[in-house]
Amino acid sequence: MKSNTYFQFKQFRIEQERCAMKVGTDGVLLGAWASVADVPAEDAARPLSPLYLLDIGTGTGLVALMLAQRAASGVWGRRPFAVTAVERDAAAAAQAQENVSASPWASMVTVVTADIRTWRPPAPEAGDSAPPFAFDLIACNPPFFSDSLKGPDAARNAARHDDTLPQDSLFRLAAAWLKPAPAALNLILPADRERSAVETAARHGLRLARLCHVFTAPRATSPSRVLLTFVRTDGRPLVGSPLVGSPLVGSPLVGSPLVGSPLVEQLRIYRPALSTATIPSPVSSKAQPVAETPDAMARHTAVTPPYSEAFRALVRPFYLNM
């Protein structure tokens, strides 16, 4: 039986047959986890101050729509918001636009077909005191293969290999486009890229504010993915102003609670008691679509492995059957 070409979320659908990279756990984790710090006290007097969000390399538009859903829910305060989703591949950008147009937030999400290395953001709306090219939140699920063998699919190569967006370029652009803290850059990377990311970010004036090690196998002793939040070093202190927007927030600070100490978290996708023999990795880009028919939904539920409660809490606003 032919599988669906779409992935159905609670409030929107992702069509993906023309996109090189399909819906996968990495994108879902990033969209659900990405945060900014608490709304500054001075913004409380400006309840209508817009929130500007940027998704770099949007692909299907998944992360952009997840951010739009969260912003509309008021997780970052009841503020107007605008999401910009930039994608270099024309076919993927066109499909992302279709997904956005069919969503409840079509008027709040703008899809741009452009190479992020040469694109420049528009100035903010008149009356907003923020400088041009400034965002409150930037999210990116970047290509991370470096100096690796490429396959025959050019679009898939561009989405997976970092010669289209080197890590240094990503942090340079983010440092130029972020507002001061609590504005934040949020990434998901392979765990072995954590150190190089932190070091590269520091060279561009960004410091690690939040870190989450993700364990994608039930009995894993080391993480396979890492979620990272960076802020500008010239921003206001974050102590006493916790990061918001994720059910995982609340883990203790590592080390002394001084400015610069990151909030460190762990997330296990599955309950650890499971055997790994029969469970597919959720990081695979070949994620199975969630069908709409009751019998298909029952079959999907029957083969779904027992997820951890932390993972369920994180994705429950988005996933069916959670």
C-alpha positions in Angstrom: 0.0 0.0 0.0 1.3 3.4 -1.0 2.0 5.7 2.0 0.8 9.2 2.2 2.9 12.1 0.9 1.9 14.3 3.8 2.4 14.4 7.6 -0.7 15.5 9.5 -0.2 17.6 12.6 -2.9 18.7 15.0 -3.3 22.2 13.5 -1.6 22.0 10.1 -0.5 19.5 7.4 2.9 19.2 5.8 2.9 18.1 2.2 6.5 17.0 1.3 6.7 15.1 -1.9 8.7 17.8 -3.6 11.1 18.4 -0.7 14.5 16.7 -0.5 14.3 16.4 3.3 11.1 15.0 4.7 9.5 15.6 8.1 11.8 14.0 10.7 12.4 14.1 14.5 15.2 16.6 14.3 12.9 19.3 12.9 10.1 18.5 15.2 12.4 18.7 18.2 13.7 22.0 17.1 10.3 23.5 16.5 9.0 22.4 19.8 12.0 23.3 21.9 13.3 26.6 20.5 12.9 29.4 23.0 13.6 33.0 23.8 14.1 34.2 27.3 11.3 35.7 29.3 9.8 39.0 28.0 11.9 41.9 29.5 10.2 44.1 32.0 10.5 47.1 29.8 8.5 45.3 27.1 5.6 44.8 29.5 4.6 48.4 28.8 4.7 47.6 25.1 2.3 44.7 24.8 1.9 45.2 21.0 5.7 45.1 20.3 6.0 42.6 17.4 7.9 39.3 17.8 10.1 38.6 14.8 11.1 35.0 14.1 13.3 33.5 11.4 13.6 29.9 10.2 16.8 29.4 8.2 16.5 26.5 5.6 12.8 26.0 6.1 12.5 23.0 3.8 8.8 21.9 4.1 8.0 24.9 6.3 7.7 22.6 9.4 9.7 24.6 11.9 8.3 27.9 10.7 4.7 26.6 11.2 5.5 25.1 14.6 7.0 28.5 15.7 3.9 30.2 14.3 1.6 27.9 16.3 3.5 28.5 19.5 3.6 32.2 19.0 -0.1 32.3 18.3 -0.7 30.3 21.5 0.9 33.1 23.6 3.8 31.1 24.8 6.0 34.2 24.4 3.3 36.7 25.4 0.3 38.0 23.6 2.2 39.9 20.9 1.8 40.2 17.2 4.3 38.1 15.4 5.9 37.6 12.0 7.8 34.5 10.9 10.2 34.6 7.9 11.1 31.2 6.4 14.1 31.3 4.0 14.8 28.3 1.7 17.3 28.2 -1.2 15.7 25.3 -3.1 13.0 26.6 -5.3 10.9 23.4 -5.3 11.0 23.1 -1.5 10.2 26.8 -1.1 7.2 26.5 -3.3 5.9 23.5 -1.3 6.6 25.4 2.0 4.5 28.3 0.6 1.6 25.9 -0.1 1.9 24.4 3.4 1.9 27.9 4.9 -1.1 29.1 2.7 -3.1 26.1 3.9 -2.3 26.8 7.6 -4.1 29.0 10.1 -1.1 31.4 10.0 -0.9 32.2 6.3 -0.8 36.0 7.0 1.9 35.7 9.6 4.5 33.5 7.8 6.4 34.7 4.8 8.4 32.2 2.7 11.4 33.6 0.8 13.3 31.7 -1.9 16.9 32.8 -1.3 20.4 31.7 -0.3 20.6 32.8 3.3 24.2 33.8 2.8 23.2 36.6 0.4 19.7 37.4 1.6 19.0 40.4 3.8 16.0 40.7 6.1 13.5 43.6 5.7 13.4 46.5 8.1 10.9 46.1 11.0 7.4 47.7 10.8 7.2 51.5 11.3 6.9 52.4 14.9 9.0 49.4 16.2 12.1 50.6 18.1 14.1 47.6 17.0 17.0 48.3 14.5 16.7 46.9 11.0 17.6 43.2 10.5 16.8 42.2 14.1 15.0 39.0 15.2 13.8 37.8 18.5 14.3 34.2 17.6 16.3 32.4 14.9 15.9 28.7 14.4 18.0 26.5 12.1 18.3 22.7 11.5 21.5 23.2 9.5 23.2 20.8 7.1 25.9 19.1 9.1 27.8 16.7 6.8 31.3 18.1 6.3 33.8 16.9 3.7 31.6 13.8 3.2 30.8 11.7 0.1 27.7 13.1 -1.7 24.9 11.2 -3.4 23.3 11.7 -6.8 20.5 13.9 -5.5 21.7 17.5 -5.7 18.8 18.9 -3.7 19.4 16.4 -0.9 23.1 17.1 -0.9 22.4 20.8 -0.5 20.2 20.1 2.5 22.6 17.7 4.2 26.1 19.0 3.4 27.4 22.2 5.1 29.2 23.7 2.1 25.8 25.4 1.4 25.9 26.9 4.9 29.2 26.5 6.8 28.9 26.8 10.6 31.0 29.9 10.6 28.6 31.7 8.2 25.6 30.6 10.2 26.9 32.1 13.4 28.2 35.3 11.7 24.7 35.9 10.2 22.9 35.1 13.5 25.1 37.5 15.4 24.3 40.3 13.0 20.6 39.7 12.9 19.7 38.9 16.5 18.4 41.5 18.9 20.3 41.6 22.2 19.4 38.9 24.8 16.8 37.5 25.5 16.7 37.1 21.7 18.2 33.7 20.8 19.5 31.5 18.1 18.3 27.9 18.4 20.0 24.9 16.6 19.9 21.1 16.5 23.1 19.3 15.7 24.8 15.9 16.0 26.1 15.6 19.5 29.7 15.5 18.3 29.4 19.0 16.9 28.6 20.6 20.2 32.1 21.7 21.1 32.8 23.2 17.7 29.5 25.0 17.7 30.1 26.6 21.1 33.6 27.6 20.1 32.5 29.0 16.7 29.6 30.9 18.3 32.0 32.5 20.8 34.2 33.9 18.0 31.1 35.8 16.8 30.0 37.2 20.1 27.4 34.5 21.0 27.3 32.5 24.2 25.5 29.3 25.1 22.5 29.9 27.2 20.7 26.6 27.0 21.7 23.0 26.1 19.7 19.8 25.8 21.3 16.4 25.1 18.9 14.2 23.2 19.1 10.4 23.5 17.3 8.8 20.6 17.7 5.1 21.5 16.1 3.5 24.6 19.4 2.3 26.2 21.7 4.9 24.8 24.5 6.0 27.2 25.4 9.0 25.1 23.3 11.5 23.2 23.1 11.5 19.4 21.7 15.0 19.0 22.1 18.3 20.9 19.8 21.3 21.0 21.5 24.6 21.6 20.3 28.1 22.4 22.8 31.0 21.9 22.4 34.7 22.9 24.5 37.7 22.2 27.1 38.4 24.8 26.2 42.1 24.9 22.6 41.3 26.0 21.1 41.8 29.4 21.8 39.2 32.1 19.6 36.1 32.0 19.9 35.2 35.6 16.4 35.6 37.2 14.9 35.6 33.7 14.3 32.0 32.8 14.0 30.7 29.3 10.4 30.0 28.4 8.4 28.0 25.9 9.3 24.3 26.6 7.9 21.8 29.1 11.6 20.7 29.7 12.5 24.0 31.2 13.2 23.8 35.0 16.4 21.8 35.1 19.0 23.2 37.5 21.8 25.4 36.2 25.2 23.6 35.9 27.8 25.1 38.1 27.2 28.4 39.9 24.2 30.5 38.9 26.3 33.3 37.5 25.8 35.1 34.2 27.0 32.8 31.4 26.1 29.4 33.0 23.9 27.5 30.6 20.7 25.8 31.5 21.5 22.1 30.8 18.8 19.5 30.1 18.4 15.9 28.9 15.7 14.4 26.8 15.1 10.8 26.1 12.8 10.0 23.2 11.9 6.6 24.5 11.4 5.0 27.9 14.7 3.4 28.7 13.3 -0.1 29.5 12.6 -0.9 25.9 14.7 -3.3 23.8 16.4 -1.5 20.9 16.1 -4.5 18.5 12.6 -3.7 17.2 12.6 0.1 17.4 13.5 2.3 14.4 15.5 5.4 15.0 13.3 8.5 15.1 16.1 10.6 13.6 15.6 9.0 10.2 14.4 11.4 7.5 12.0 8.6 6.4 9.4 9.5 9.0 6.1 7.7 8.4 3.1 10.1 7.7 0.3 10.1 10.2 -2.8 9.1 8.2 -6.2 10.6 8.8 -8.4 7.5 8.6 -9.4 5.8 11.9 -8.1 2.4 10.9 -4.8 3.8 9.7 -4.4 5.8 12.9 -5.1 2.7 14.9 -2.3 0.9 13.0 0.1 3.8 13.6 -0.7 3.8 17.3 -0.2 0.0 17.5 3.3 0.1 16.2 4.4 3.3 18.0 7.0 2.5 20.7 6.4 3.8 24.2 7.8 7.3 24.2 9.1 9.0 27.3 6.7 11.4 29.1 9.1 14.2 28.5 9.0 13.7 24.8 5.3 13.3 24.8 4.9 16.6 26.7 7.2 18.4 24.3 5.4 17.3 21.1 1.8 16.9 22.4 0.7 20.3 21.1 1.6 19.2 17.6 1.4 15.4 17.2 -1.8 13.3 16.7 -2.0 10.3 19.0 0.0 11.8 21.8 
